[in-house]
Amino acid sequence: MMVFRRSLVGKLLCVLLVAAAGVGCTKKEVLVSKEAMFGMAPKEGPDKVNIVLARDINDAIPCSDYGEGCLSAHRLKTRDLDFIAIEFSSRESARAASRKVRGWTYENWLFDDVEGEPELVRWLQRYFTAHRYAPEKAADSPQTLPGTAPASPPISP
């Protein structure tokens, strides 16, 4: 009986260790659902977010404009400012689209038509901790604008 308990405990311990290792090693994508995303914004007051319905089929926002991984696009309004929220299947897809349109991201969401509206930018940062597209500098790109090159070093005699 004692041998049976030890082998059972050993097997259970092995199963728990394998399960713990599997949970710890898996890299799961954090996705924010539509409901969760809209739930993060205030329900009342001037910061309330409203969904703006398309007036007709031509007014709808096509996912194809934003690239691979786009699941849905929504026109939203807060503080009398319109913007677009696009849901993606992954964080990487949202970031890739953000580079393309120079938008703002939060997890698997892209916010477009935000630039130039400081009040809207503050709203996105406050409620979604959104991040702005940050262009990556190319290795071969010049660091100065044409015509503004630094002065050459003096020539010694």
KAURBEL-V248798 format. One record per residue. RES is the residue in three letters. PSI is psi as a letter, one per 30 degrees, with the letter a starting at -180 (none if undefined). Layout:
BEGIN
<<RES & PSI> <RES & PSI>>
END
This chain:
BEGIN
<<MET & e> <MET & e> <VAL & e> <PHE & e> <ARG & e> <ARG & e> <SER & e> <LEU & e> <VAL & e> <GLY & e> <LYS & e> <LEU & e> <LEU & e> <CYS & e> <VAL & e> <LEU & e> <LEU & e> <VAL & e> <ALA & e> <ALA & e> <ALA & e> <GLY & e> <VAL & e> <GLY & f> <CYS & f> <THR & k> <LYS & j> <LYS & k> <GLU & k> <VAL & j> <LEU & k> <VAL & j> <SER & l> <LYS & e> <GLU & e> <ALA & e> <MET & e> <PHE & f> <GLY & f> <MET & f> <ALA & l> <PRO & k> <LYS & f> <GLU & l> <GLY & a> <PRO & f> <ASP & g> <LYS & k> <VAL & k> <ASN & k> <ILE & k> <VAL & j> <LEU & k> <ALA & k> <ARG & e> <ASP & a> <ILE & e> <ASN & f> <ASP & f> <ALA & l> <ILE & j> <PRO & k> <CYS & f> <SER & f> <ASP & f> <TYR & f> <GLY & a> <GLU & k> <GLY & f> <CYS & k> <LEU & e> <SER & l> <ALA & k> <HIS & k> <ARG & k> <LEU & l> <LYS & k> <THR & k> <ARG & h> <ASP & g> <LEU & k> <ASP & k> <PHE & l> <ILE & k> <ALA & k> <ILE & k> <GLU & k> <PHE & l> <SER & f> <SER & l> <ARG & e> <GLU & e> <SER & e> <ALA & e> <ARG & e> <ALA & e> <ALA & e> <SER & e> <ARG & e> <LYS & e> <VAL & g> <ARG & h> <GLY & a> <TRP & k> <THR & l> <TYR & j> <GLU & c> <ASN & g> <TRP & k> <LEU & k> <PHE & k> <ASP & l> <ASP & h> <VAL & e> <GLU & k> <GLY & g> <GLU & i> <PRO & e> <GLU & e> <LEU & e> <VAL & e> <ARG & e> <TRP & e> <LEU & e> <GLN & e> <ARG & e> <TYR & f> <PHE & g> <THR & h> <ALA & l> <HIS & k> <ARG & l> <TYR & k> <ALA & j> <PRO & k> <GLU & k> <LYS & k> <ALA & k> <ALA & e> <ASP & g> <SER & k> <PRO & k> <GLN & f> <THR & l> <LEU & l> <PRO & k> <GLY & f> <THR & h> <ALA & k> <PRO & l> <ALA & k> <SER & l> <PRO & l> <PRO & k> <ILE & k> <SER & k> <PRO & none>>
END
